[in-house]
Amino acid sequence: MAKLWHAALLVRIRDLPSAARVLADVDERTAARPEAGGIVTASLLCAADLAFAKGDVDTAVDLAGKGVDQAQRTGLHHFLPDAHTVMALSALRQGNMSVSAEFANQLRDCALLGQTVHRPSQCAWAAAQLLEVQGGAASAAQLIVGIVTDDQLLLELLASQPAAAAWLVRATRQLGDEALARRVVSVASALAARNRGLRSVAAAAMHAAGLLELNPERVVAAAASHLDPWAAASAREDAGKLFAVRPAGREQAVEALESAADGYADAAAPRDARRVVSRLRSLGVRRGRYPQHAGQDGVSRSALTHTEAAVAELVSQGFTNSQVGERLFISGHTVAFHLKKIFRKMNVASRVELTRAWSQVPSAAAGGAQAR
């Protein structure tokens, strides 16, 4: 177990090559020990975390799913929130809103009821992200405030998730609580000062501080220091937004946002990439390579395009055109345009009929489950 703990620590500080080597050694040692159910489950989930940190979302989901199966077979149900966290965040990054929504309330309840054993802060943070996407920061306010005001939870999260500090600064500002935003930066900066050799912790603190100060140059420097590919892309997006409000900052904004879009695409985060492309469009820039929604496999191979599949999925969940547009970063008019084509292709005449037909599409929900 000591080696497994070491591997998990290496993933947290984003020394991913070393983490992979230690995990390989753990797997070799446990291969001949079928009775070591707890170690096998923990190893699978650590490997899932490693794959997610690398941006290999499909592998992360596959490993987390195997971890769920192993935990259920051996009765180790306390591992399930950890596995569901990986699966939920993977679905969120890929834009699979129906799957991520399935986990949101479950993870929130696990966090609020103290049912997470190993990583309570990360479970709470995952739930907060999912709820924020669904209904804005206000819908996740209880979790956000709970994390930021709890010393142990906040330290645990900032030490293990390079993107958490900046996300919390953005979220607390959306809640209108500047004092909480300053607290996040203060704790992140103190953590970095105590761990000067940990580049991921230092980059996270710099990113959060740059956001608080509205200093895009500092955020760009953080992006260059981030070891986590998604966190680096997030920093470049934040820098682009800050440059864009400067009178003569358009060129720097475009450069940062272009880099962010590429970074998100490389990190298997098409939902985030689409958001950045939408922002670039508002600056008069159109990219030749448009990041696609990671729709359901069964649908994307049919007559529907990726975007049409995304629209159909969200409409079938009861979202209005305006709400669908907000989640896919397109206008409500564009949603209506896609919806007309979906009705024609699926031979339906109403949203109710679409919902019924969509529920019958092979793997429309189950396939994804395996799967700002």
Protein Blocks (a to p, Z undefined) as FASTA:
>chain_A
ZZmmmmmmmmmnopaklmmmmmmmmmmmmmmmmklmmlmmmmmmmmmmmmmmnopaklmm
mmmmmmmmmmmmnopaklmmmmmmmmmmmmmmnopaklmmmmmmmmmmmmmnopafklmm
lmmmmmmmmmmmmnojklmmmmmmmmmmmmklmmmmmmmmmklmmmmmmmmmmnopaklm
mmmmmmmmmmmmmmmmlmklmmmmmmmmmmmnopaklmmmmmmmpmblklmmmmmmmmmm
mmmmpmklmmmmmmmmmmmmmmmmmnopaklmmmmmmmmmmnopacfbdcdddddfklmm
mmbdfklmmmmmmmmnopafklmmmmnopafklmmmmmmmmmmmnopabfklmmmmmmmp
ghklmmmmmmZZ
